Amino acid sequence: MKTVEEYMKLPYRMEIVSDLEDGGYVVSFPELPGCLSVGETMEEAIQNAMDAKQEWFTAALEEGTEIADPQQLEQYSGQFKLRIPKSLHRRLAMEAKNEGISMNQYCVYLLSKNF
């Protein structure tokens, strides 16, 4: 059986969506039923989600709940190159800076939100 620390290192999928009713963001882990968190900013929501994930694993281990391993994604590297106009690059960079996160995290958020 794995420890909480070992489970935390596994690549569970994280979904980030904006909360249209209350503002802020909601973060969930689809492979971990009921594991979700919120935050006023994307950065805060992600940090809260990591805390919630750790608590979720702790509770699941204490209760003897079966924890599924993350879906296997070996055939995908998680990386792809995309050429975009300089003006779009600047806009994405500025929006990410306003949110206090990297442009990569911001683009992942936008893609997951609109997918």
Summary of the structure (lengths in Angstrom):
residues: 115
radius of gyration: 16.0
end to end distance: 34.8
largest distance: 51.9
contacts: 267
relative contact order: 0.15
helix: 46%
strand: 10%
